[in-house]
């Protein structure tokens, strides 16, 4: 099985559509995955499993080779939606089949932060229509952010929040992010063994404490790089990295781009594109 969180969309097409009431797509089958954000109107998605009613703020996911109808419901306002068609790749760039994934896709989920998700969809559609140097990378990265939100909704993992003890650990890491902390420091602070710290992070967040610390550091550095006068070296030092080389390697591993590329090519639009990480 392939972990859904380790898959990457390769976008074929992304666009914004205004849809008159009664417009129908299908019956049809598509050869790729499609995610559709409903902005206005009410839509019906119909397949062999029955009807799903999609309202504004919902994301419909349509699997490849599944016969279906997608309809802007009569009696509702005209529809507006944004769709993204994409192939799904594993971390080695190989195509994934839906039945290889480690959980079942839901046909429709509701976006928890509609404004943020809408911004991502709109950014993907707008960038897809351009020929800028990195437009494909930006579109694929943006759609992956949406995809991760969707699969989180499909995951069987408990999503109601962290346990009290894990929240204390997360708060400790964030309060000391500029210091050379590690798993042992967290263990000393909480009063658990390092092995149990590792177990809790893997169980609740799906990552190791070291991975979490590095992720928090590069998110801190990312926000610093949004500022005009902060150099890459300064961002590394101010986010707790003692080695500029290691910082660049971790940053690229987590964000998919080097800090140099981010600062050089994306600084003007990066706050609008990603939003500041909190």
C-alpha positions as CSV (number, residue, x, y, z in Angstrom):
1,X,0.0,0.0,0.0
2,X,1.1,3.6,-0.7
3,X,0.6,6.3,2.0
4,X,-1.7,8.9,0.6
5,X,0.4,11.6,2.3
6,X,3.3,10.5,0.2
7,X,1.6,11.1,-3.1
8,X,2.0,14.1,-5.4
9,X,-0.4,15.5,-8.0
10,X,0.8,16.2,-11.5
11,X,-1.8,18.6,-12.8
12,X,-3.2,18.2,-16.3
13,X,-5.7,21.0,-16.2
14,X,-7.2,23.5,-13.8
15,X,-9.8,26.1,-14.5
16,X,-12.6,28.3,-13.1
17,X,-16.1,27.7,-14.5
18,X,-19.4,29.6,-14.3
19,X,-22.2,27.0,-14.8
20,X,-25.8,27.8,-15.8
21,X,-28.5,25.9,-13.9
22,X,-29.2,22.5,-15.4
23,X,-25.7,22.0,-17.0
24,X,-24.8,18.4,-17.0
25,X,-21.5,16.6,-17.5
26,X,-21.9,12.9,-18.4
27,X,-22.7,10.2,-18.2
28,X,-18.9,10.1,-18.6
29,X,-15.7,8.5,-17.4
30,X,-12.5,10.5,-17.0
31,X,-8.9,9.1,-17.1
32,X,-7.5,11.1,-14.2
33,X,-8.5,12.3,-10.7
34,X,-10.5,15.4,-10.4
35,X,-11.1,17.7,-7.5
36,X,-13.9,20.3,-7.7
37,X,-14.5,23.1,-5.3
38,X,-18.1,24.4,-5.2
39,X,-18.2,28.2,-4.8
40,X,-21.8,29.0,-5.7
41,X,-24.8,26.9,-6.5
42,X,-25.8,23.3,-5.6
43,X,-24.4,20.4,-7.6
44,X,-25.3,16.7,-7.7
45,X,-22.6,14.1,-8.2
46,X,-24.1,10.7,-9.2
47,X,-22.4,7.4,-9.6
48,X,-23.1,3.7,-8.9
49,X,-23.0,4.4,-5.1
50,X,-25.9,7.0,-5.3
51,X,-26.2,10.8,-5.2
52,X,-24.0,13.2,-3.3
53,X,-25.3,16.8,-2.9
54,X,-22.4,19.3,-3.0
55,X,-23.0,22.7,-1.5
56,X,-20.7,25.8,-1.5
57,X,-17.6,25.0,0.4
58,X,-17.6,21.3,-0.5
59,X,-14.9,19.5,-2.5
60,X,-16.0,16.7,-4.8
61,X,-13.4,14.1,-5.7
62,X,-14.0,12.0,-8.8
63,X,-12.0,8.9,-9.3
64,X,-10.6,7.8,-12.7
65,X,-12.7,5.4,-14.9
66,X,-15.8,5.7,-12.7
67,X,-18.9,6.4,-14.7
68,X,-20.8,9.4,-13.3
69,X,-22.9,12.5,-13.8
70,X,-22.1,15.9,-12.4
71,X,-25.1,18.3,-12.5
72,X,-25.8,21.9,-11.5
73,X,-29.1,21.4,-9.8
74,X,-32.2,23.0,-11.2
75,X,-33.8,25.4,-8.7
76,X,-30.5,26.6,-7.3
77,X,-28.5,29.7,-8.3
78,X,-26.2,29.4,-11.3
79,X,-23.0,27.6,-10.2
80,X,-19.4,28.6,-9.9
81,X,-16.8,26.0,-9.4
82,X,-13.0,25.4,-9.9
83,X,-11.8,22.0,-11.0
84,X,-8.3,20.5,-11.1
85,X,-7.6,17.3,-13.1
86,X,-4.4,15.5,-12.2
87,X,-2.5,12.3,-12.2
88,X,-1.2,10.9,-8.8
89,X,2.5,10.1,-8.4
90,X,4.4,8.5,-5.6
91,X,7.6,10.1,-4.2
92,X,9.6,8.4,-7.0
93,X,7.5,9.9,-9.7
94,X,5.7,6.7,-10.6
95,X,1.9,6.6,-11.2
96,X,-0.3,5.4,-8.4
97,X,-3.6,3.6,-8.7
98,X,-6.5,4.5,-6.4
99,X,-6.6,0.9,-5.1
100,X,-3.0,1.2,-4.0
101,X,-3.7,3.9,-1.5
102,X,-3.9,3.3,2.2
103,X,-7.4,4.7,2.8
104,X,-10.6,5.2,0.9
105,X,-11.4,8.5,-0.8
106,X,-14.6,10.2,0.1
107,X,-16.7,11.5,-2.8
108,X,-17.4,14.8,-1.1
109,X,-15.8,16.6,1.9
110,X,-16.3,20.1,3.4
111,X,-13.4,22.5,3.4
112,X,-12.6,23.5,7.0
113,X,-11.2,26.8,5.9
114,X,-13.2,27.8,2.8
115,X,-11.4,31.1,2.2
116,X,-8.0,29.5,2.3
117,X,-9.0,26.5,0.1
118,X,-10.7,28.9,-2.4
119,X,-7.5,31.0,-2.5
120,X,-5.5,27.8,-3.3
121,X,-7.9,26.7,-6.0
122,X,-7.9,30.2,-7.6
123,X,-4.1,30.5,-7.4
124,X,-3.8,27.1,-9.1
125,X,-6.3,28.1,-11.9
126,X,-4.7,31.5,-12.4
127,X,-1.1,30.1,-12.5
128,X,-2.1,27.3,-14.8
129,X,-3.1,29.8,-17.4
130,X,0.3,31.5,-17.4
131,X,3.7,30.6,-18.9
132,X,5.9,31.8,-16.0
133,X,9.1,30.0,-15.5
134,X,7.9,27.9,-12.5
135,X,4.2,27.8,-13.3
136,X,4.0,24.0,-13.4
137,X,5.8,23.6,-10.0
138,X,3.6,26.2,-8.4
139,X,0.4,24.6,-9.7
140,X,1.4,21.1,-8.6
141,X,2.5,22.4,-5.2
142,X,-0.7,24.3,-4.7
143,X,-2.9,21.4,-5.8
144,X,-0.9,19.1,-3.4
145,X,-1.8,21.4,-0.5
146,X,-5.5,21.0,-1.4
147,X,-5.0,17.2,-1.9
148,X,-3.5,16.9,1.6
149,X,-6.5,18.7,3.1
150,X,-8.8,16.3,1.2
151,X,-7.0,13.1,2.2
152,X,-6.8,14.3,5.8
153,X,-10.6,14.3,5.8
154,X,-10.6,10.8,4.4
155,X,-8.1,9.4,7.0
156,X,-9.2,7.1,9.7
157,X,-6.7,8.8,12.1
158,X,-8.3,10.8,14.9
159,X,-8.7,14.4,13.7
160,X,-10.3,16.0,16.7
161,X,-7.0,17.5,18.0
162,X,-3.9,16.5,19.8
163,X,-3.8,14.9,23.2
164,X,-3.0,17.2,26.1
165,X,0.5,15.8,26.5
166,X,1.3,16.1,22.8
167,X,0.1,19.7,22.8
168,X,2.5,20.5,25.7
169,X,5.3,19.0,23.6
170,X,4.4,21.0,20.6
171,X,4.1,24.2,22.6
172,X,7.6,23.5,24.1
173,X,9.2,23.0,20.7
174,X,7.6,26.2,19.3
175,X,8.7,28.2,22.4
176,X,12.3,27.0,22.0
177,X,12.5,26.7,18.2
178,X,15.7,28.9,18.0
179,X,17.5,26.6,20.6
180,X,19.3,23.4,19.8
181,X,16.5,21.1,21.1
182,X,16.0,17.4,20.4
183,X,13.9,14.5,21.5
184,X,15.8,14.1,24.8
185,X,15.1,17.8,25.7
186,X,11.4,17.2,25.1
187,X,11.5,14.0,27.2
188,X,13.2,15.9,30.1
189,X,10.6,18.7,29.9
190,X,7.6,16.3,29.9
191,X,9.0,13.5,32.1
192,X,8.7,10.7,29.6
193,X,11.4,8.5,28.0
194,X,12.7,9.5,24.6
195,X,11.2,6.3,23.2
196,X,7.7,7.2,24.5
197,X,8.1,10.7,23.0
198,X,8.8,9.1,19.7
199,X,5.8,6.8,20.0
200,X,3.4,9.7,20.8
201,X,4.6,11.8,17.8
202,X,4.3,8.8,15.4
203,X,0.9,7.8,16.8
204,X,-0.8,11.2,16.7
205,X,1.1,13.2,14.0
206,X,2.5,10.4,11.9
207,X,6.1,11.8,12.1
208,X,9.1,11.6,14.3
209,X,10.0,14.3,16.9
210,X,13.1,15.2,14.8
211,X,11.0,15.6,11.6
212,X,8.5,17.8,13.6
213,X,11.3,20.0,14.9
214,X,12.8,20.4,11.5
215,X,9.4,21.2,10.0
216,X,8.7,23.9,12.6
217,X,12.2,25.4,12.0
218,X,11.8,25.7,8.2
219,X,8.2,27.1,8.6
220,X,9.8,29.7,10.9
221,X,12.5,30.3,8.2
222,X,9.9,30.5,5.5
223,X,8.1,33.3,7.3
224,X,11.4,35.1,7.8
225,X,12.2,34.8,4.1
226,X,9.0,36.7,3.3
227,X,10.7,39.7,4.8
228,X,12.7,41.8,2.4
229,X,15.8,42.3,4.4
230,X,16.4,38.8,5.8
231,X,19.1,36.7,4.1
232,X,19.0,33.0,3.8
233,X,21.8,32.7,6.3
234,X,20.0,34.9,8.7
235,X,16.8,32.9,8.3
236,X,18.7,29.7,9.0
237,X,20.3,31.1,12.2
238,X,17.1,32.7,13.5
239,X,15.1,29.5,13.1
240,X,17.6,27.4,15.0
241,X,19.9,25.9,12.3
242,X,23.6,25.9,13.0
243,X,24.5,24.8,9.5
244,X,23.4,26.7,6.4
245,X,24.0,23.6,4.3
246,X,21.8,21.4,6.5
247,X,19.1,24.2,6.6
248,X,19.0,24.3,2.8
249,X,18.7,20.5,2.5
250,X,15.9,20.3,5.1
251,X,14.1,23.3,3.6
252,X,14.1,21.7,0.1
253,X,13.0,18.3,1.5
254,X,9.9,19.9,3.2
255,X,8.9,22.6,0.7
256,X,10.1,21.1,-2.5
257,X,12.2,24.2,-3.4
258,X,15.5,25.6,-2.2
259,X,15.3,28.7,0.0
260,X,17.3,30.5,-2.8
261,X,14.6,29.7,-5.4
262,X,11.8,30.8,-3.0
263,X,13.5,34.1,-2.2
264,X,14.6,34.9,-5.8
265,X,11.6,34.0,-7.8
266,X,8.6,33.9,-5.5
267,X,9.0,36.6,-2.9
268,X,6.7,39.1,-4.6
269,X,3.7,36.7,-4.6
270,X,4.6,34.2,-1.9
271,X,2.5,35.7,0.9
272,X,-0.5,35.7,-1.3
273,X,0.2,32.2,-2.6
274,X,0.9,30.3,0.6
275,X,-0.2,32.7,3.2
276,X,2.0,33.0,6.3
277,X,2.4,29.7,8.1
278,X,1.1,29.9,11.6
